[in-house]
Amino acid sequence: MQDNMLPLFDVKAFRSALGTFLTGITVVTTIDAEGIPRGFTANSFTSVSLEPPLVLVCIGKGASTYGAFQSAGYFCVNILSEEQKNISSRFSSRTAERFSAVKWRSGACGSPVLQDVSAWFECKMHQQVDAGDHLVLIGRVADFAQSTANPLGYCRGAYVTPSLMQSLLDSAFTSQLRVGVILESSGALLLHKNEAGGLGLLTASSLGSRDDPSSLLGRAERLGLKFSLSFLFSVFEDEVGGKNRVSVYYRGILEETGGLDGSLVLATEDQIPWDQIIDDNEVRMLRRFIREAQDKVFSVYSGGNQVTTPLAVSG
Ligand SMILES: Cc1cc2nc3c(=O)[nH]c(=O)nc-3n(C[C@H](O)[C@H](O)[C@H](O)COP(=O)(O)O)c2cc1C
């Protein structure tokens, strides 16, 4: 089929489907013609060849760093570790002040090697391939190293942290469990009123199934709620009645909002009666949810750390 015969499709949908590919995150760095360090966040990194050792990364032609990379003789691909979400954000933001957020040194070929990354590959520019709105930079690896730091992952617009999954499993078997959900519908959030009139998120002692009325899915069924759960949003430990409890909150999208049960309230940010929400953890969680929904990047809070993983669930 000729190019002009290929079907046109929605760029947003295309981008969203591409976003299901789970990747790592890199910061690609170089030194520009003025001797200034330049870099951008990229998840288009791929290994290409072992002999010779080649890797590639794609840079958008509209990027402020495009000229610097197009004329670069060397560049370095830094694989970010799970502690470096802030560096990913910094190197993908509009700020020119990117390198002040991270410690770095010059590699053997002169490119900036970032500190505390999971691995880095310093490359000599091998080939450039013009490809649509991006330029493919193929580098021949001249030097590299790796550390034991867990790599940061990325999928569907959220960060993924492998170590969180392990810590979650460790604590889930030794504690009481509270499973909750932040349900959203067109920018409004769902709150549940308890018998005393206090407000909170919908929670239960397990995720369960729609047939088990004591579980989260069963409670939702009885309240007539139709929703899909998406990602994990928050995991933390606290104490109730002297016993350790692990709370696990998911994000979800309400599919139908007609005929809500009288104990349910849908409220936008400015309508939420914050002082009526009983649990301070839920207040903090909801405020973070609103902030991250505005920025369109969700992370997962775990214990005292802001770590991130989009754990998908079925049901
Ligand atoms: C997770 C993530 C992955 C990205 N991957 C790429 C990429 O592979 N190639 C690219 O050119 N830009 C990528 N970007 C966007 C750039 O980091 C950056 O935002 C873009 O180059 C615009 O930067 P500018 O402000 O310097 O123009 C990515 C951003 C994020 C958050």
The ligand as an SDF file (V2000), in Angstrom:
LIG
                    3D

 31 33  0  0  0  0  0  0  0  0999 V2000
    9.2870    9.3110   30.2580 C   0  0  0  0  0  0  0  0  0  0  0  0
    9.6950   10.2270   29.1610 C   0  0  0  0  0  0  0  0  0  0  0  0
   10.2960    9.7160   28.0290 C   0  0  0  0  0  0  0  0  0  0  0  0
   10.7000   10.5580   26.9880 C   0  0  0  0  0  0  0  0  0  0  0  0
   11.3050   10.0230   25.9130 N   0  0  0  0  0  0  0  0  0  0  0  0
   11.7370   10.8240   24.9210 C   0  0  0  0  0  0  0  0  0  0  0  0
   12.4650   10.2960   23.8180 C   0  0  0  0  0  0  0  0  0  0  0  0
   12.7140    9.1060   23.7310 O   0  0  0  0  0  0  0  0  0  0  0  0
   12.8860   11.1600   22.8700 N   0  0  0  0  0  0  0  0  0  0  0  0
   12.6430   12.5090   22.9420 C   0  0  0  0  0  0  0  0  0  0  0  0
   13.0550   13.2420   22.0530 O   0  0  0  0  0  0  0  0  0  0  0  0
   11.9520   13.0440   23.9900 N   0  0  0  0  0  0  0  0  0  0  0  0
   11.5180   12.2350   24.9740 C   0  0  0  0  0  0  0  0  0  0  0  0
   10.8660   12.7660   26.0390 N   0  0  0  0  0  0  0  0  0  0  0  0
   10.6460   14.2150   26.0880 C   0  0  0  0  0  0  0  0  0  0  0  0
   11.9370   14.9510   26.4570 C   0  0  0  0  0  0  0  0  0  0  0  0
   12.4370   14.4990   27.7050 O   0  0  0  0  0  0  0  0  0  0  0  0
   11.7250   16.4620   26.5700 C   0  0  0  0  0  0  0  0  0  0  0  0
   10.6080   16.7400   27.3370 O   0  0  0  0  0  0  0  0  0  0  0  0
   11.5690   17.0190   25.2040 C   0  0  0  0  0  0  0  0  0  0  0  0
   12.7970   16.7910   24.5380 O   0  0  0  0  0  0  0  0  0  0  0  0
   11.2950   18.5470   25.2220 C   0  0  0  0  0  0  0  0  0  0  0  0
   12.3440   19.1540   25.8480 O   0  0  0  0  0  0  0  0  0  0  0  0
   12.7580   20.6880   25.6360 P   0  0  0  0  0  0  0  0  0  0  0  0
   12.0380   21.4340   26.7130 O   0  0  0  0  0  0  0  0  0  0  0  0
   14.2280   20.6540   25.8450 O   0  0  0  0  0  0  0  0  0  0  0  0
   12.3580   21.0710   24.2430 O   0  0  0  0  0  0  0  0  0  0  0  0
   10.4700   11.9460   27.0940 C   0  0  0  0  0  0  0  0  0  0  0  0
    9.8640   12.4590   28.2370 C   0  0  0  0  0  0  0  0  0  0  0  0
    9.4860   11.6140   29.2640 C   0  0  0  0  0  0  0  0  0  0  0  0
    8.8460   12.1820   30.4980 C   0  0  0  0  0  0  0  0  0  0  0  0
  1  2  1  0
  2  3  1  0
  2 30  2  0
  3  4  2  0
  4  5  1  0
  4 28  1  0
  5  6  2  0
  6  7  1  0
  6 13  1  0
  7  8  2  0
  7  9  1  0
  9 10  1  0
 10 11  2  0
 10 12  1  0
 12 13  2  0
 13 14  1  0
 14 15  1  0
 14 28  1  0
 15 16  1  0
 16 17  1  0
 16 18  1  0
 18 19  1  0
 18 20  1  0
 20 21  1  0
 20 22  1  0
 22 23  1  0
 23 24  1  0
 24 25  2  0
 24 26  1  0
 24 27  1  0
 28 29  2  0
 29 30  1  0
 30 31  1  0
M  END
$$$$
